[in-house]
Amino acid sequence: MPIQKDLKRLVRARMRKTGESYTAARARLLRRAPPGTARLQPGSSSSASSGAAAKLLAKPEARKAAGLEPGGPREAGMSDAAVAKKTGRTWKEWVSVLDRAGAAVLSHTEIAQLLYERHDVRGWWAQMVTVGYERIRGLREKGQRRDGSFEVGKSKTYSVPIAELWKVFCRCKLWLGGETLRMSKATKYKTMRMKWSDGTPVDAYFLEKGPAKSQLALQHRKLTSRAEAARLRTYWGERLAAIGALLERKS
């Protein structure tokens, strides 16, 4: 579990809020862990530190006492109305459900799996709720993953059947603008896993929204810097527009 990395993010968030040094902010956070949590002392073991961090991360009241208020729809990156329409719950409700399940100390994959298996949230929406929860709880910044790398997500809806969107997407030389993608795995009309020219993963999700309406959602992961993520966010927005232009030309 990414407990230590998550603790570091909480420490840095407190540093920004209070102006304390890293050491002071970390000690303050661990001192404010819930009753019964082992406090970290000089020379204590890393397992004791992990135990204290895990309990701290799992207790919303401890996070509040430490000066780290949870965020909301703005941090999640999607409105309450949108997420409730597709998943049946608002962000406040999802945070409550996931907190009770101990999601604050689970990995990204484990949270998404929990949403899929216990709450029937599938595909792209399981990923969206997971990312939103992690942002609200301060476990990642917007555009950042739990391992510290950055990612870009862009989506666009087209007025074409999903089979037509899939066909044009597969003709990537026509819309990639000179870049290259290498497919590694695909489920027709649903998902495609690919590798960018530098080896970073690009995932495509295809959503049928009606007989003649479909959505493409792209995620480019494991980017090393915020600047690179910003550049690729612009790039992928342009590429989605290029796909739209190709579809219009064919209609």
Secondary structure, 3 states (H helix, E strand, C coil): CCHHHHHHHHHHHHHHHHCCCHHHHHHHHHHCCCCCCCCCCCCCCHHHHHHHHHHHHHCHHHHHHCCCCCCCHHHHCCCHHHHHHHHCCCHHHHHHHHHHCCHHHCCHHHHHHHHHHHHCCCHHHHHHHHHHHHHHCCCCCCCECCCCCEEEEEEEEECCCHHHHHHHHHCHHHCCCCCCEEEEEEECCCEEEEEECCCCEEEEEEEEEECCEEEEEEEEEEECCHHHHHHHHHHHHHHHHHHHHHHHHHC
